[in-house]
Amino acid sequence: MMLTGGYSMARVTQYPTPPAEEMQVYDFPAGFSGGIDISKSADLIAQNKSPDMVNVNYDGGGIPTKRYGFDSLLDSALSSEIKGLYEFEPAGGTAQILFFCNGKMYKKSGTNKVDLCTGAKASIADAVTDAFIFGGKFYFLTGTEFCYYDGSNPVAEVTGYIPTVLIGKAPAGTDGTADEEFNLLSDSWKESFSGTAGDTDYVLTFPCDSITEVKVGGVALAADAYALQADKVTVIFDDPPGEGTDNVVITATKDGLMDTTAITKCRFHSVYGGLNDTRVFLSGNPDYQNATFHSGLNDPTYFPESGLVFHGSDAEAVRGMARVADYHLTFKERQIYYTNVDLSTTDVLFPTKPMNDEYGCTSWRTVKPAQGGALALSYDGVIWTVPSSVRGQLNTLIVSKEINRGVGEVSGILQETRSTLEAAWAEVFENKYYLHVGSKCWVLDLDYSNLAEGDARWYPYTGLYEDATCMMEGQDGYLYMGDETGKVYRNNQDYSDAGVAIDAWWTSPMIFGDITRYKKFIYLNCSFSSEQSAAHNIYIYTEEDSSEDSEAIVDASAFDFDDIDFDEWTFGTNPYSLPVTIWLKTKGWFIFWKWRNNELNQGMTIHSQVLFYTNGKKVK
């Protein structure tokens, strides 16, 4: 059945006159923007929620609206999944889209890709990457490497800063004052001497394997101007370096001095410095699973020994980090710790304290800021944590109870395997939290949610979202996506997933009215946003009449040339949606319905719905 005239300027179906005084009217008391609820049967959910909705959001102004799709950006797909997708704008340059695949980092150039691993670093680990921008450079972690890209030269491994550990030493190796700490990312260090007139022998405090550089008065000496002795601590100069204050600086190296893999095997980062972003925190190293490492001030190539901090028992791994206000949160598997900057001593310290002993995090890739707190996927569902120096559970709320477990055919987040939960990831775009678990993408609409009040509005996306492996918001305001097949996409303002139709539907809650009586359902008055071309199917369900086939098709096209008298033709526009009447003529104790559109380049926005019915005999 085709309901004509829904939005044609030439043909309009008017509201019918109510037949009798006993006519009952049901208008949704709380609108339609409650999100999906699969945690209980359809007869128990709130009336602003849907028991089944897919590829529908509230971007149309708080009402069910079909989502937009994506366009493919590359001429050809890569042979494996995209392991990371980022944007980097070098100083004085233009923004670059960077992505990881096949053990390479690529730059998007038009519809082609450019290999950036063309120097000494010809390939990288083919692993999920985490990246950050600091000091005008793009740094990334693969789990075995810590590399950087400056925007013009090929990818290279990070060279650790060489600290000056002692200053003011006498040539004999006495005196001296401790200055900087050893760097966990480097096997080299410097010792600074105040030279004398005639001394040629300079004694290091720490034995080394080699001398890599010597500077006198800031000028590097030739390698044959000095020699390291057999004791590995004495350096003899051919000529006395002369007098001065810290005028002789010797750089030494000892293989294995530091466990540099403590840094290179880290998996993820956070940027924090108290009230500013001055240090990089790293974690996720399986050899230091309950530890974090923080860098020196404004230098991600320097990780001092004191930056190694253990958070509770080593039985649980650190799974994520986040900055929230002036707190730094560290998520373990079943615990949350917090850090404040301690400025009570001359050294800046980042002490860790327990915050919550009940909830934790499954995956660092799910930790994202939201509404003044941090979202993260835990083994109990998605949690939202706000800053608090009071240890307890009230600082963390579960905000995914309605999608944790499904009671029907749709399975929830916590019905996935443990390994799937630990591989989950998320992104925030246009104030929506996109949580990808397995092959499902659950969207938390933060515009319509109040997490502090426990009000969370979720809905699922399918289509291209099912195979997504990473997302990124670009400076141009678009959402970029990589997938399992090596393709890169960018969202569009059309209803097409790279040429494939988007299947979208919204289902009403189960409506009872007076639960003591059977009803005769007369008609449904509704209105839709006018589309250039659209036809919406409606499916009606009662306990006496459940339809698996479309009951009707609503023509929501913006214009139809049928029945137009061109002798009386004029141009005109109508900014308002027009009413459509769906005659039901069915009986039952309850009723619910589903709107669906799965046509290519067709939208669907449901503006209003009002049900008319009469009460019948009492339910026995």
N, C-alpha and C positions, 0 to 999 in steps of 0.2 A: 504494500500500500504506500503510495506516495502522497505525503501531505504537502500540497502545493501552496505557494503564496506566502511561505513563512517569512521571507525577507524581500520579496520582490516589491518594487515601488508600485507595480501595477496591480498586484493582488495581495490582499491582506485578510487573514482569517481572524475575525473579531471574537472577543470573549463571548460565550453564550450567556443567556440570562439564567440565573440560578432557578431551578425548577420548583423548589418548594422551601418552606421555612425550616424544614428539618435538615436541610443541607448542611453538612459539616465541612469545615475548611481546615486543612493542615498546612501551615506555613512553617518552614524550618525555623525553630526558635533561636538557633545559634549560628545561622548561616551554613556555609558549606566548607569552610576552611579549617576544619579540625584535623585533617590528615587521615591517614589510614590507621586502622586498629585491627590487628589480626590476633590479638592476645586472648580474645573471648569470642563467643558466638555472636552472629550478627544481630540477634535480638537483645543483646546486652550492651552494645556499644553506645556511646554518647550520640545524640542526634545531629551533631555537627561533624561527625566522623563518617568515614566510608569503610566498609569491610573489604572492599576490593577496588583499587584504582591503580592505573599504570600509565606512565608517561603523561601525567597531568600535574600541573603546578598551580600556584595562585598568582602568577604574574599579571593576570588580567584584572587585578584589583581586589584580590581576596576571594575570587571565585574560580571554580575549576576551569583550567585553560590548558589546552594541549601544548606540550613543550616544543621548542624549536629544535632543529637538527644540526648537522655538521656538513662541512665540505672537506674533501680530501686535498691535502696541500702538496704532496709529492707525486712526481710522475710515475714512480715505481716503488713498490713496497720493499723493505729490507727482509732478510731471510729469517729473522727471529724477533722477539718482542722488544719494544722500546723500554729500556731500563731506567730512563730518566728524561725529563723534559724541563728546560729552564730558559730564561731570558737574561742576557747580559749586555749592558751598554758600556763599553770601554770609554775612558776619559777622552773626550774629543771625537768620539766615533758615533756610530749609529747602533741601535739595538739589534742584537743577534739572537735568533732562536737556536738553541743548542739542544741536542738530544744524543742519547747513548744507545748503542745497539751493536751487536756482533764484535764486542771488544774494541770499539772505537767511539770517539766523540766526533759528532758531525755538526756542521753549521748549515742551516737552511739558507739556500740562495735561490730565490725565485721558486721554481718547482723542483729544484735539484738539491742535492746534498753535497757538502764539501768536507772531506776528511781532514780533521785537525790533528791527527796523530801521524805526522809526517817527519818528525825530528828524531832525536835519540829515543824518545818514547814512542815506538811504532805501534803499540797496542796497549790496551788496558784490560783489566779483568772484566769479563762479560757478566757483570753483577749489577743488582739494583744500586743506584748511586744516590748519594745525598750531597748537596752543593750549597755554597753560600758565597756571597760577594763581600769582600773586605779590602779596604785600601786600594780600590780600583782594579782588583784581580778577582777572577772566578776560581774558587777552590772547590775540589770535590773529593769524596771518599768512595772507594769501591769495596772496602773490607780487607784489601791487601795493599792498597796504595793511597797516598795522599798527594794529589797532583794539583796543578793550577794552569790557568790559561789567561794571558794578558790582553787578548783581543786581536793580536796581530801575529805573534809567534806561535809555533806549534805547542801542543800540550807538553808539559815537563813535570817531573817530580819535584815536590817542594824541597828546597835545600834549607836545612835547619839553621836558625840564627846561632852564631858562635858567641857565647857569653864570656865576659871578662870576670873570672871568678875571684881574683885577688888583685888588689891595687896597692901601690906604695911599697912594694917589696924591695929589700936590699939585695944586691947581687948574690950574696951568700945564701939567699933563700929565707932569711929571717925577716921578722917584722911582717908587714903587710896587713891589709884589712880586707875582710870578705866583702865582695861586691855583689855580683850576680850569681844565681844558682846555675848548676849544670842544666843543659837542655835535653829533655827526654828524646828530642828529635835529632840530636847530633852527638857524634863521638868526639867532637873537638871542643876545645876551650882556650881561653887566653889568660896569661898571667902578665901583669904590668909591673915593671921595675923602675925604681928611681936610680939611675946609673951614677957611678962614681968616675973619677978622673982616670984611674989606671986599671980598673978591673976588667978582665976579659972573660972570667968564668961566671956564669949566671945559672943558679940552681932552681929548678922547678919544684913545686910542692908535690906534684903528682907525677908518677912515672908515665911515659908515653911510648908509643911505637915510632912516631916520626914527628918532625917539626915541619909544619906546612907553610909557615910564614913568620918572618921576623921584621918588625918595623922599628926604626930608630928615628925619633923626631917626626913620626908620621910617614917616613919614606921606607918602602920595602927594600930590603937588602937582597942581593943576589944569593942563591942557594950555596955557592962556594965560599961565602964570607963567614960562615959559621959551621959548626959540626956538633951533632948530638953524640955524647959519649956512651960508652958501654953500659953505664949505670942507668941510662934512660931518663935521667933527671938533670944532668949537667950539659949546658950548652956553652961551647968555647968559641969566642970570636977571634978572628985573625987580628983585628985591631980593636982597642977599647972603644965601646960605643960612646963614652963620654958622660959628663954630668948632666943631670936634669931631674925633673919630677915626672915620674911615669913616662919617661921618654923612650923606654925600651919595652916593647910589647911582643911577647912570644906566643904564637899560636901552635898548639900541640894537638895530636890526635892519637887515640888509643882504640884499636878495634874492639868492639864489644863493650865499650865503656858504659853505654846506655842501651837499654832495650828499646830501640827505636820502633819496634813493632807495637809497643804500647800505644803509639799514636797512629801508625800506618794501618793497624788492624781495626781501628774504630769504625763504626758504621754510620753514626749520625751526630749532628751538631746542635748547638743552641748558642745564641749571642746574648750576652748579659754582662752587666758591670755595675749593677745596683740601680741607680737612677739614670744610667746611660748605657749605651751598647759599646763597651770598650774591650771586651774579652770574648774569646771563642771557647765554648765548652764542648768537649768531645766525649763520646761514650759508645757502648755497644761492642767493645772488644771482648771476645769470648774468653780470653786469658785473664781479663780483669773485669769479670762480668758484673760486679757490684760497685764499680768505680766510675768516676768521671775525672776528666783532666781539663784544667783551664789554662788558657794561654797567658802570656805576658800582656802588658798594657798595649793595646792597639797593634799586636803583632801575632798573627796566627802561625808564624814559623818558630815561635819560641814557647815551649811548654816546660816551665820550671818544675823541679822535682816536688816542690810544695804544692803544686797544682793538682797532684794526685790525691783524690779524696774518696774514701770508701763510705758507702751508704749502707749501714746495717750489715746483716749477715751475708756471707758470700754464697749462701744457698739459693739466693734469688738474684736474678739478673736485673740490671737497669734496662728498662724497655722504652724510655722516652724522656724528654726534657721540654720545658716550656718556661718562658718568661711571662709572668702575670704581675702587672704593676711593678713594684720594686722587689718582688719575690722571684726566686728561681725555683721551679718545681722539678723534682726528679722522681719519675714514675718507675717503680719496680714492678714485679709481677703481681704482688699483693700488698704493696705498701706505697705510700707517697711521702717523700721528704721535701723540706723546703730550706732555702738558703737566703740569708740576708748578708749584706756586706758588713763586716766588722771593722770599724775604723778606730777602735780603742787602742790599737797598737800602731807602731811606726810602719809595720808591714800590713798591707791590705789582705785580709783573710776572708774566706767564704765558708764559714762553718755550716755543717748540715745538721738538721734536727728532724725527728719524725713528726709527721703531720697527720697521717691517716693509716690505720693498720688493717683496714678491711678491703679497700679497693686498690687496684693497680692498673697496669696497662699491658696489652698483648703485643702492640706494635708501635714503634716510634713514628711510623708514617701516618698514624691516625691522630696524632696530637696536634691540635689547631686551636687558635684563640677564638673566643666567642663570648659576647655579652659580659665582658669584664672578667672572664675566667678562662679555663682551658678545657676543651673537649678531648676525650681519648676513649678508645675502645678497650674495655676490660673484659675479664672472663665472666663478668656479671652483666654485661651490656655496655652501652655508651655512658660514660660518666662525665659530669661537669664539675670542675673543681675551682673554687674561689680562694683567694688568699686568706690565710688565717694562721695566727701564731698559737692558737689553742689546739692542742692535740685532741682529735676526736673524729667522729664520722659526719658531723653536720656540715663540714666544709666540702663534702663531695656528695652529689646527688646522681642517681641513675635516671637518665632522661630518655631511655629507649624501651621502657616496659611494654609499650604497645606493639613493638615489633621484635621483641626478644625471641618469642616463641609463638608459632602459629597453631591454632586449634583446627584449622581446615587444611586445604590443599597447599596453601602458601606457607612455606617454612620461614622461620625468623632467623635473626642473626646468630643466636646461641645454639641453633640446630646445625650449624656448620662444625666441621672438625676443629680440633685444637690447632692443628697446623695451618688450617685456613684462616683462623682468627689471628694467628701470629704473622700471617702474610698480608693482612688487610692494610689498606691505605686510604687516605682521605685528602680532600682539597676543599678550600673555601673560595666560592665565586659568587658575586652578587648577593652576598649575605646568605648563602646557602652552604651547608656542610655536606659535601658529597662523600659518603662512606662506601667504599667498594670492598665487599666481602665475598670471596669466591667469584661467582659470575653475576652477582647482584649489586646494584648501586642504589643505596638508600639515601634519600635527600632529606636533611633537616632544614626546614625553612625558618631561618632565624628572624625574618621579618614578622612572622605571625606566632612565634614561640616566645614564651617568658620562662626561661630555664629556672630562674630563682623561685618561681611559683610552681615548678614541676609541670609546666605546660609546654609540651614539645610536639610540633606538627611535622610528621614524617610522611613521605610518599616515595614509591620506587620508580626508577627509570630502567627501561630495557632497551633493546636495539643495540646501537653501537656501544652503549655503556657497558654491556655485558662483557665484551672482550677488552675493555680499557685496562691499561696497566699503569697509567700515570696521567696527571692533569697539571695544568699550569695556567694562571691568569696572566695574560700579556699586558704590556703597557698600553696597548691599543684598546683595552677593555674587552677583548675576546677571550674565550676559554679554549685552550689548546689541549689536545688529547693524543696520547700514544696508545697503541693497542698490541695485542699478542702477535699479529701478523707483520709487524714492522711498519705500520702505516701511521701517519700523523694527520690530525684533523684540526679544524677550527670551526667554532660554532657559527651558525648563520641566523638569519631572520626569516627562515623558511621552514616548512614542515617536511624536511627530507633529510634522511641520514645517508649522505653521499649517493643520492639517487634512489634510495629505498624508502618506501612508505613507512611512516611511524604509526604503529598501532597503539591507540590511546583509548582508555575508557574510564568512566567514573560510575560507581555504584552507590545508590542511596542507602542509608541505614534502613533497617526493617522498621516499618511504621505500623503502629497498632491503634493509635487513637484511643478510644474507649476499649480497654482490653476485655471488658465483660461482654462485648457484643460482636457478632459478625457484621460485616459491612458490605455494602454495594458500592464499589468504586466507580465513579461516574467519569470524571475526566481530570486531566493534568494540564494546567496552564503553565507554560514555560516560555522563556525567551533566550535567544542566543545572540552572540556577537555576529554581526553581518560579515561574511567572508566573501572573497572574490568568487570562490566556488567551494561548496561544501555540502555534504549529505550525511546526516547523523542517524545512526540506527538506535532504536530504543527496544529494550527487552523487558518484559513485564513478568513479575513473579509473585504468586500467592500460593497458599498451601493447596488450593484447588486448581490452580492454573499456572503452571510454570512453563515459560516459553524459552526454548533454546534457539528458536529462529526469531529474526527481527519482527517485532510487531508492526513497526512503521519506520519509514525513512523521512526525516525532516529535511526539507530543502532549505539550507541556510545560505544560499548564494546571495551575493550582493545585488545581483540584477538578473532579470530573466526577460527576454524579448517576447515571450509568448503573450498573447492577448493584449498587446500594446496597439493602440490606435495612433499611428504615426501622423495622422492629420491633426491630432491634438497634442503633438509631442512638445515637451519642454524639458529643460535640464533642471535637476534639483538634487539635493542630498538630504539625508536624514541621519543625524548623528546618534540616534537612539535605536536600541534594539526593539523589534516588533514582536508581538505575542504569537504564540502557536498553541493550539489546543489539541491535545492527544486524547481521543475518546477511548476509555478503558473498557467499560461494560463488562466488568468481571467482579466476582464475589470472593470473599475470604475473610479470615480473621486478621490477617496482616497483608502488607504489600511492600514490595521494593522493586526498583527498576535500575537498569544500567544503560547509560548512554555510551555509544562507541563510534569512533571514526578511525578507519585504517586506510584511508585513501591518500595517495601521493599528493603532496603540496596542498593539503586541505587542513585547516585549523578547526578547533572546536572550543568555544568558550560559553559556559552555561551561566547566564545572567540571573535567572530566577526560576523557581519551581513552586507551584502551589497546587495541592491535591484537594479535590472536591469528592465527597462521598456521603452516603447516608448510613445510619445505623440500622441494623436488622435485629434478628432475634438474639436472645442472650446465649452465651456460650455455656453449655452444660458440662 
